[in-house]
Amino acid sequence: MKYLYNFYRGLPVVKEYLETDVEAAYSGDPAAFSKSEIIISYPGLYAVMVYRLSQSAKPDFSEIVSRLFTEKDEVPWVSVRFIR
């Protein structure tokens, strides 16, 4: 249970990092209409999100977090879905 608590305790920091990642992508792309478009359509941002989440879980259970987000279509019991 302490592993889960440590993971959740680190989520606000991950959120701040992801907000700066979205802002950097938005300011660097003159063709982007909104930050929502960046979040939905940039696969690189998804990869950064998975990386940041798995690093926040490290060393407790980062492998599980990484697999939940990267192999969600291949594992039948995982029901994590994101807006795409």
N, C-alpha and C positions, 0 to 999 in steps of 0.2 A: 504494500500500500504506500510505503514511503517513496517508492520509485515514481508512482503515479503522481503523488503530491509534488515531488521535485519537478516533474515534467510540467505540471499545471502552473507551478510557481514561476517557471521561466517563460511562459507564454506571452506576458505583456512585453517583455524585451524582444521576443521574436516578432511580435506585432509591430513594434516600432521600427525594427530593421526592415520588415516587409513594406511598411509605408514609405520608407526612404527609397527602397528598391523601385517601387511603383512610381514614385515621384521622379526618380532619375530616368526611368524608361520613358515617362510621359514628356519630360522636358527635353529629352534627347531625340524624340521622334516628332518632327513637325507635322506629320500626316495624321497623328493620333487625334481623335476627336474628344476622348475622355479617358479618365483613369479606369473606368469600368471596361472600356474596350481593351486597354492594356492587360488587365487582369484576366479577361476572358480569352483573348486571342494570342497571347504571347506564350509559347511553350517553354521558352527559356525562363520566364518568371515562375512557371510551375516547378521547374527543376530547382530553381533557387529556393522556392518555398519548401520543397521536400528536403533539400539539404539543410536549411536552417532549422526545420522542425526536428530532423534526426539528430542534428548536432546539439540541440537543446536537451534532448533525451539522453545524450551520451554521458557516461558509459552505461547507464542503468539499463535501458532497453532500446537503444537507437536502431538496432537491426530490425526489431519488430515494427517500429514506426516507419522506417524506410520501406519495408515490404508492404505495409498497409497502403501506402500511397502510390507505390510504383507497380505493384502487381495486383491491384484491386480488380482488374478485369479477368485475371486468371485464377483467383482464389474464390470459390463459390460462397464461402461464409462471410466475406468482407462486403459490407454494404456502404462503405464510405463513398460519397459522390460529391463532386464539385460542379459548379456552374461552368458549362463549356459552351 
